[in-house]
Amino acid sequence: MSAPVTMNATAEQASRVGSLKGKVALLTGSESGIGQTCALAMSRAGATIISTGRSEQGGSLSARGAGLLKGRELEPGSETVRQVRDQGGTADYIKLDVTVEQDWIDAVAIIEKQFGRLDILLNNAGNTTGGALEDTDMDTVLYMMRLNIEGAFLGTTHAWRLLKKSKGVVLNMNSTAGHYGSAGGFAYPASKGGMFGLSKAAALDGKPFGIRSISLHPGSTWTPGMARARKLTEQDFVAGIRKTRSMPLGYPLYPGDVATAVVYFASDAARKFSGIAFNIDGGMIAR
């Protein structure tokens, strides 16, 4: 009926769309969900992976508590790094809260010292919060702006020096909500719209240095995190997609679908793409 829930089920398929051999990639929000699958796919494509998260040692506490870590729930450290190494790749973990500027300064310094280069920045860390416009307070708006705009800005500006040397690429994980908004969720699409503007501006500023900047816009994507947040089974989620026809192709997205776009746009095969918004939505935005 549908693809399996396992987040790395299509990572190998995603890795086939482009080569990342010899490249170093920094990913935020990569300890679970879409970010973790992107890390696995990018590693299979040849990249060295720098996974980041807010904990000192790494790992997603929510995923660990839900029993999603291949029977190793009690082990400390980065599950993403473990899985990358399990498949023969190279990976390391750095503590990084994307809203803390000093964390970015420290992370870039570590990468420069340890690897001497940075080719790919994937600004994937993010969150969403509900609430219609009249029910949204300023604290909620500022939280969304800090996480989804300021986090991407800090990452881009502090990685810029290394990206200029490598003629690298910035990939910002946006959302279809950044195009058309969403009823009952004012702050989130507002912040994602700002992220799109940031991506366009970075593409223009990066043009003289060969730096590319791309905004990726997934629609609703099935992850175990969504299962916990919405208390849905995969089958219920698929049924809802088909009933509402919210995705014309008739089935939901999976993390591997998003990772396919990430690997391609991070690769030299996409060297002529910059300043664009790329929709990963099963045709949803075309309705």
Secondary structure, 3 states (H helix, E strand, C coil): CCCCCCCCCCHHHHHHHCCCCCCEEEECCCCCHHHHHHHHHHHHCCCEEEEEECCCCCCCHHHHHCCCCCCCCCCCCCHHHHHHHHCCCCEEEEECCCCCHHHHHHHHHHHHHHHCCCCEEEECCCCCCCECHHHCCHHHHHHHHHHHHHHHHHHHHHHHHHHHHHCCEEEEECCCHHHHCCCCECHHHHHHHHHHHHHHHHHHHHHHHCCEEEEEEECCECCHHHHHHHCCCHHHHHHHHHHHCCCCCCCCECHHHHHHHHHHHHCHHHCCCCCCEEEECCCHHHC
